[in-house]
Amino acid sequence: VSPKKLQYCQKEVKYLGHLIEKGSRRISKERITAVIQMNSPTTKRDVRMFLE
């Protein structure tokens, strides 16, 4: 275990774009902002790439 990555006795932990707390999980504001700022897909190929 890497000491600099260890999050011990924290009330809230960020993991893969989610904020995890006791009894709940939500998407981080940074991740929501990134999705909102994405360009809309304009072709079928773009839609497929977005969904993957």
C-alpha positions as CSV (number, residue, x, y, z in Angstrom):
1,V,0.0,0.0,0.0
2,S,1.3,3.4,-1.0
3,P,1.3,5.8,2.0
4,K,0.6,8.8,-0.2
5,K,-2.4,7.1,-1.7
6,L,-3.8,5.8,1.6
7,Q,-7.0,7.5,2.8
8,Y,-7.5,6.2,6.3
9,C,-10.2,7.5,8.7
10,Q,-11.6,10.0,6.1
11,K,-15.3,11.0,6.2
12,E,-15.3,11.2,2.4
13,V,-13.2,9.5,-0.3
14,K,-12.8,10.3,-4.0
15,Y,-12.6,7.1,-6.1
16,L,-13.0,6.9,-9.9
17,G,-14.9,10.2,-10.1
18,H,-17.2,9.3,-7.3
19,L,-17.4,10.7,-3.7
20,I,-18.1,7.9,-1.3
21,E,-19.3,8.6,2.2
22,K,-20.8,6.5,4.9
23,G,-24.0,5.1,3.4
24,S,-23.9,7.1,0.2
25,R,-22.1,7.5,-3.2
26,R,-22.4,10.4,-5.6
27,I,-20.7,11.7,-8.7
28,S,-18.0,14.4,-8.2
29,K,-18.7,17.9,-9.4
30,E,-15.6,17.8,-11.6
31,R,-17.0,14.7,-13.4
32,I,-20.4,16.3,-13.9
33,T,-18.8,19.5,-15.3
34,A,-16.6,17.4,-17.7
35,V,-19.7,15.6,-19.1
36,I,-21.7,18.8,-19.5
37,Q,-18.8,20.4,-21.4
38,M,-18.5,17.5,-23.9
39,N,-19.5,18.2,-27.5
40,S,-22.7,16.4,-28.5
41,P,-22.1,13.4,-30.9
42,T,-23.1,14.3,-34.5
43,T,-22.6,11.0,-36.2
44,K,-23.6,7.3,-35.5
45,R,-19.9,6.6,-34.9
46,D,-19.7,9.4,-32.4
47,V,-22.7,8.1,-30.5
48,R,-21.2,4.6,-30.4
49,M,-17.9,5.9,-29.1
50,F,-19.7,8.0,-26.5
51,L,-21.7,4.9,-25.2
52,E,-18.6,2.7,-25.0
